[in-house]
Amino acid sequence: MEEVLARVRALIRRAAGHSSSEIVCGPVRLDTKASKASVDGVQLKLTSHEFRLLSYLMHHMGQVVSRTELVEHMYDQDFDRDSNTIEVFVGRLRKKLGGGDLIETVRGLGYRMQAPTDAL
């Protein structure tokens, strides 16, 4: 159902002329058309799985995304759900994004991506 809602929102944006293939979260830019990601203008070298994970988290920015939801998005039905590959990909992404607090682990629930807020 979430996918249908996301597609409807995308169609509405396109119809209104506000469509963009770029998603921005703090210093991270993701170009979904060109399948490229950058941090502060520096191009990242991501595997296809890392790109799909980053894309999914950025499309659901500010929302907690469960590990199960990520597994279902990234793999076929017969994938071993007890595997720790999602944790490995999240760890790799954090390193490539420069550490920081962009991808937050929400204990017992999943992961959330959001731009860091500057303390005043």
N, C-alpha and C positions, 0 to 999 in steps of 0.2 A: 504494500500500500504506500510506503514511504517513497518508493521509486516512482510510482504513478504521480504522486503529489509533486515530486521534484521535476518530473517531465512537464507537468502542467504549468508549474511556475516558470520553467524555461521557455515554454511556448508563449506565455503571457509577456515575458520580458522581450522576446524577439518581436512580438506583434507591436509592442510599444516602442520599439527601436532602441531599447536600453541593453541589448544583449552584448555581452563581452565574453571573450574566451579566457580572460584572466581572472584569477582569484587571488586576493592579497590578504595575508595575515602577518601583520608586523613587517619584518624584513623579508618574508618569504613571498615570492610571486610564482604562481602556477599557471602556465598557459596550456589549457586543455586541448586546444586545436593542434598546437605544435608538439605537445607532449614534452614540455620542457619545464624545469623548475630552477629557480635561482634564489640566492640569499644575498641581499645587498648588492644585486647586480652581477654576482658571480654565479656562473652556470654550475648546477649540481650534476654529478654523474650518478644516476639512479638506475637500479635494475627495474624491470617491468613491474615486479611485485612491490618494490618500494614506491614506485610512482603511483600505482593503484591505491596503495594504502594511504599515501600522502593526499592524493586526490579525494579519496573518500572522507578522510578526516577534515579536509578543508571545505568540502561540500556540506559537511555537518558541523561547521565551526560553532563553538560554544555549546554544543550538545555532547552529552556523554554517549559514547559509542561502545557497546559491549564487545568483548572478545568474540563471542559467538556470532554477532552481527558481522564483524570483520572477517571471520573465517568463512561465513556463508557468502560474503561478497567476493572474496578472493579465490575460493576453491570450489571444486565440484562437490557433489553430495557425499561421495565416498571418502572424503578426506578425514584423517584421524584427528578428531577434535581435541584430543588430549595432548597433541603435539605442542611444543612451545615456539613454533615458527613465528607467530604473531609477535610475541615478546622479543624475539631476535630481530625482526624487521623494525619494530618500534625503536629498539636500541640502536640499530644502524642509522635510522632516520635522525634520531636525536643527535648522534655524532656528526652526521653530514649537515644538519641544520645549525651546528655550532653549540650544541648543548642547550642551555637556557631552559625556559619554562614554556616553550611553545606547545609541546605535547605533555599534557599532565596525566598522571596515572590517578584515577579516582578509585581508591581502594575498594575492592569487592564489586565494582560496577563496570569498569572499563577504562577508556581513554577519552580525553577531551583536548581539542586543539583550540587555542585562542591566543590572540595577540597579547603580549605582555603589557601590563598597564604601568605607566611611569608614575612613580611615587612623587607626590608634590611636597 
